Amino acid sequence: MAESGMSETLKPTAEPGAFREEIVRRIPVSLQIVLGSVALSVAELARLDMGAVLKLDRRIGEPVDLLVNGEPFGKGELVVLDGDAKNFAVSITTIHASN
């Protein structure tokens, strides 16, 4: 006989809030790293072509923004991953206090 659709790893436990906490912890979120932005008119956007270079509102070395589901989460800095200049990562430098 089939159970009520619960996965084996999500069965209720003796702790009252543990099951709900486990479900919440499994909710996927989107983490975005924002290197910068640029404001363009529609005409400028329409003229963009392959090879176009867009000047961002940030300088190299300035912190990047970390967004979770589009909301500010913290700041970070770009780092080279494992000494390989072809790969980079973000080192989190600040996490905003939650409200």
C-alpha positions as CSV (number, residue, x, y, z in Angstrom):
1,M,0.0,0.0,0.0
2,A,1.4,3.4,-1.0
3,E,2.2,6.0,1.6
4,S,0.7,9.5,1.4
5,G,3.3,10.6,-1.2
6,M,6.0,11.4,1.4
7,S,9.5,10.5,0.4
8,E,11.4,8.1,2.6
9,T,13.7,11.0,3.7
10,L,10.9,13.3,4.7
11,K,9.0,11.2,7.2
12,P,7.8,13.0,10.4
13,T,10.1,12.8,13.4
14,A,9.5,13.0,17.1
15,E,10.4,16.6,17.1
16,P,7.3,18.7,16.2
17,G,9.0,21.3,14.0
18,A,11.7,19.1,12.5
19,F,9.6,17.8,9.6
20,R,8.6,21.3,8.5
21,E,12.1,22.7,8.9
22,E,13.4,19.8,6.6
23,I,10.8,20.7,4.0
24,V,11.7,24.4,4.1
25,R,15.4,23.6,3.8
26,R,14.8,21.7,0.6
27,I,13.0,24.6,-1.2
28,P,15.2,25.7,-4.1
29,V,16.3,29.3,-4.3
30,S,18.1,31.2,-7.1
31,L,21.4,32.8,-6.1
32,Q,22.6,35.4,-8.6
33,I,26.0,37.1,-8.7
34,V,25.7,40.6,-10.2
35,L,28.9,41.9,-11.7
36,G,27.4,45.2,-12.7
37,S,24.8,46.8,-14.9
38,V,24.5,49.3,-17.7
39,A,21.5,51.5,-18.6
40,L,20.7,51.6,-22.3
41,S,18.0,53.2,-24.4
42,V,15.9,50.9,-26.7
43,A,17.7,52.5,-29.7
44,E,21.1,51.6,-28.1
45,L,20.0,48.1,-27.3
46,A,18.8,47.6,-30.9
47,R,22.2,48.6,-32.2
48,L,24.1,46.0,-30.2
49,D,25.8,43.4,-32.2
50,M,28.3,40.6,-31.7
51,G,31.5,41.9,-30.2
52,A,29.9,44.9,-28.6
53,V,31.6,45.9,-25.4
54,L,29.4,47.2,-22.6
55,K,30.9,49.4,-19.8
56,L,29.5,48.3,-16.5
57,D,28.9,50.5,-13.5
58,R,31.6,48.7,-11.5
59,R,35.4,48.7,-11.5
60,I,37.5,45.6,-11.3
61,G,38.1,44.7,-7.7
62,E,34.8,46.3,-6.4
63,P,32.4,44.0,-4.5
64,V,29.8,42.1,-6.5
65,D,26.2,41.9,-5.3
66,L,24.7,38.5,-4.2
67,L,20.9,38.2,-4.7
68,V,18.7,35.4,-3.5
69,N,15.5,35.2,-5.5
70,G,16.2,38.8,-6.7
71,E,16.6,40.2,-3.2
72,P,19.9,41.5,-1.8
73,F,21.6,38.9,0.3
74,G,25.2,40.0,0.6
75,K,28.4,41.1,-1.1
76,G,31.4,39.2,-2.5
77,E,34.6,39.4,-4.4
78,L,35.7,37.6,-7.5
79,V,38.5,35.1,-7.0
80,V,40.5,32.8,-9.2
81,L,39.5,29.2,-8.5
82,D,42.3,26.7,-7.7
83,G,45.0,28.9,-9.3
84,D,43.4,28.4,-12.8
85,A,42.8,31.8,-14.4
86,K,40.1,30.1,-16.6
87,N,37.8,29.5,-13.7
88,F,36.7,32.0,-11.1
89,A,34.4,32.0,-8.1
90,V,32.9,34.4,-5.6
91,S,34.2,34.7,-2.0
92,I,31.4,36.0,0.2
93,T,32.6,39.0,2.2
94,T,29.3,40.3,3.7
95,I,26.0,38.7,4.4
96,H,23.2,41.2,5.1
97,A,21.4,40.9,8.5
98,S,18.0,39.3,8.1
99,N,15.0,41.3,9.1
